[in-house]
Amino acid sequence: MTWTCGSFRFDTSVPVIMGILNVTPDSFSDGGSFADVQEAVAHGLSLVEQGARIVDVGGESTRPGAAAVDAAEELARVLPVVKVLAAEGLCVSIDTRKPEVARACLLAGASVVNDVSGFRDPEMVKVATEFDCGVVVMHMQGEPGTMQDDPRYDDVVAEVRDYLAARASELETAGIARERICVDPGPGFGKTASQTLELVRNFHEFARLGYTLMVAVSRKSFLGHAYGIQNPTDRDKVSADEALMACELGAGVVRTHNVAATVNALESLRPLVAVALGCNVPLVAEEGEEREGKIAMLSHAISQMCTLPDTQIVDISSYYESEPAYFTDQDVFVNAVVLLRTGLPPKELLKYLQAIENSLGRVREVPNGPRTMDLDIVDYQMYPAQSELLVIPHPRALERDFVVEPLLELRPDYMLADGVTVAEGALPREERVGRCVRL
């Protein structure tokens, strides 16, 4: 996925690091550290040297219980810093809830507006439509001063996901292009520690929205609860580890205080792989329950994939029933797509998948014929390959409805290893083979 921020375009298949530069006297972990303009600029440049590609400048603390700052004071803090960093050619983000602050900073060269209030203010939306900046839409229940008083949800993941989907859609309707929008579930903003943990453990749900996804957990209090670390500045290692987990689940932008620690953690990020599953010959099924038998076969295969070394399943599509493709004189299939992160090289992964097929009774007699289990590597992130044994991306993936539809369900923005997005590269649905319906 590409996140467009003014003249900057970021490929978020490799996570983009946004370094935090607070020029506030009262931020929760570094308040007062960079109040001087020269010190702030020097720190911003240092963040970039360490690996940040965006510097997020904030002049108003949004920690729980923080007092509001008027626009004039906020501008006095941030504008000189934004001007200098932008003049250095950096991608600068302004972290603000105020449209007048956002507009002034964009005019001064900022390329991103990061609004913790989620662009609730119509004037902030208007500012974003006047420029071609990137926008970060965050979820927050309440306001910073009161957000932690008693946050309540029936289902925190579903409610935050639906809120972000609605806000992002409204921004698109207002004229802000989809590729400019980044969503942030807002860990710790109007959420208890347990609610925040549930949120960050389910980041794949937000990746399904199809927008650039930010993880912003750096030094937050829920980490203190989870890991027993009271001093915010001592949470950098666990912050980086949590960011890595979120990136494995689909986050593409990491907002962090400690860039070096985050860069180090992200070196362990494993490639994303898409595997397509199909079955039309269940080994055990009562008459009239063939569909259930096929679903059971796919479930067995997925269970075995969970045991592969250095591999973690990230997300699983719904089950789909599809017409047979190529060889049509056979029963209908049940299909799904699994996204996983793995340290296994492609050919080694293929051997493991073939072993799973064999364990479930796969017999290779008729090309594209009936099968108890079919496991295809559709894509292996950033690893285009062509050999007799394996072609990546799968050469027929984009003509197969039973691959395209489940993959778009999981990642509407999915980009294959050859740089082609599934949404743009797939054949029109009426021209695809193996037409499918979601079960």
Buried (B, 14 or more C-beta within 10 A) or exposed (E): BBBBBBEBEBEBBEBBBBBBBBBBEBBBBBBEBBEEBEEBBEBBBBBBEBBBBBBBBBBBBBBBEBEBBEBEEBBEBBBBBBBBBBEBEBBBBBBBBBBBBBBBBBEBBBBBBBBBBBBEBEEBBBBBBEBBBBBBBBBBBBBBBEBBEEBEBEEBBEBBBEBBBEBBBBBBEEEBEBBBBBBBBBBBBBBBBEBBBBBBBBBBBBBBBBBBBBBBBBBBBBBBBBBEBEEBEBBBBBBBBBBBBBBBBBBBBBBBBBBBBBBBBBEEBBBBBBBBBBBBBBBEBEEEEBBEBBBBBBBBBBEBBEEBEEBBBBBBBEBBBBBBBEEEEBBBBBBBBBBBBBBBEBEBBBEBBBBBBEEBEBEEEEEBBBBBBBBBBBBBBBBEBEEEEBBBBBEBBBBBBBBBBBBBBBBBBBBBBEEBBBBEBBEEEEEBBBBBEEE
